[in-house]
Amino acid sequence: MASTVEDFLTQTEEQEIVEAIRMAEINTSGEIRVHLERHTDLDPLTRAKEIFHILKMDNTKEENGVLIYIAVDDHRFAICGDRGINQKVPANFWEATRDTMSASFKKGHFKRGIIEGIQHAGELLSAYFPWKHGDNNELSNEITTS
């Protein structure tokens, strides 16, 4: 049986998402990643935090990585940010991003929902972590899977 993750996005859609990450990171030192997997037995936020650590996203200079985690078969997702973000932003910081993504997902527009989430996250991050001369892209923009 083919993996749902592999069927979830076409190669073209995947490249559009990678480009959205690149564009979102132009105005922020924040690092955005997307991770897809078929299923988790855990709460999506708990699993997102595990993946965040596995991907070494907690090793950025300003502790400002963001992971958009999606359990494809479960129709569940979570957004988690690193310590540096959580220390600067209000508790409901990711709710608008989550709601934007969820609205598109409910209509079956998965690529659009992910891209809207990336764009929204980039805009929010730029207010707290603006891009500064010399900032490097510390993490890959490629979508990861497990």
N, C-alpha and C positions, 0 to 999 in steps of 0.2 A: 504494500500500500504506500502510495506517495505521501510524503510529509505535507501536512496542511500548511506548515510554515513556507515551504517552497512554492506552494500553490497560492499563497496569500498575496504575494506581490509579484508582478512580472519583473524581468530584469530592467526594463525601461522605467517602471514605477520605482524600483529600488534606486536607480541612478537619480531620479527626480528628488527622492527623499535625501540622498547624500548631498545633492546640490542645495537643497533647502537648508540643510545643516550648515554647509559652507557659508551660505548667504546670511543665515541667522547669526553666525559667529563673527561676521565682519565688524559689528559694532559693539562687541562684548568680549571680555577676556574669558567669559564662561565657556564651558565645554558641554556640548549636547550630544547624546548618543541615543540610539534606538536599539532595543533588543527584543527579538521575537522568539517564542518557543510555543510548542503545541499545548502543553498542559502543565499546571502546577497543582499540587495538593495544598499548597500554602496560600495564605492571604496574599493577594497580588503585591501589596506594599512590602510585606515581609520578604517575598521572593525577589522583588526589585532591589531591596537593600542587599540581599545575598549576591545578586548578579553585579550590582554596583561595586562591591568589594572584589569579586572574582575578576572583573574587568580592570581592576586597579584604578577605578575612577576616583578613589579617595586619595590619590597621590598627586593631585594638581597643586600648583604653587599657592593659589588663593583659595583652595578647597571650594571650588565653584563649578563642579561638574553636575550635570542633570541627566538622569536616565529616564527615558520613556520606555516602559516595559509593557509588553503585550503578550498575554497567554491566548493565542489564537483560537484554539478549540473551545476554550472556556468563555470566550467573549468577555474577558476581563483585562483591565490594564491599570497601571499605576504610574505616577510620576514621583521621582524622589530626587532631592538635591543634597549636596554635601554640606558638611558642617558650616563652612564659610557663608553659604547662602542662608541656611537656617538661622544663623546668628544675626542676620541683618534684616530679614523680611518678616512680615506678619504671618501668623499661623495659617491663615487661609490663602497664602500666596499662590498656590497651584490650583485652586478651585476653578478659577475662570478658564485656565488652560484645559483642565479636565473636562469642564462643561462644553467647551468649544469642540474638543475631540469627540466627546460622547455624542453630541448632536449629529455630527457627520457619520460616525460609526453606526448609529441607529438607522440612518438612511442607506447603509451599505456602502458608503463612500470612505473606504478605509485609507487609501492613499491620501485623499484630501484631508481627512481627519488628522493623520500623522503630520502632514505638512503644516496644517493650521496650528497644531500643537507646538511644532518646532518654531514656527514664526512667532507665536505668542510667547513662548519661553525666551526666545532671543530678545524680543522687545522688553520683557520684564527684566531680564538679566542686564541689559544695557544700562538700565537706570541705576543699578546697584554695583555693577562690575563693568564700567565702560572700557572699551578697547583703549589701550595706551601704546604709544610707540615702543616697539620691542617685544610686544606680546607674541608668543608663539602658539601655534595650534598644538596643544599637548597630547590630545587623544585623537585617534582615528575617527573619521566621520562615517566609516563604513557601518552598515547594519550588521549586528552580530546575532547569532542564533544558537540555540541549544536544544 
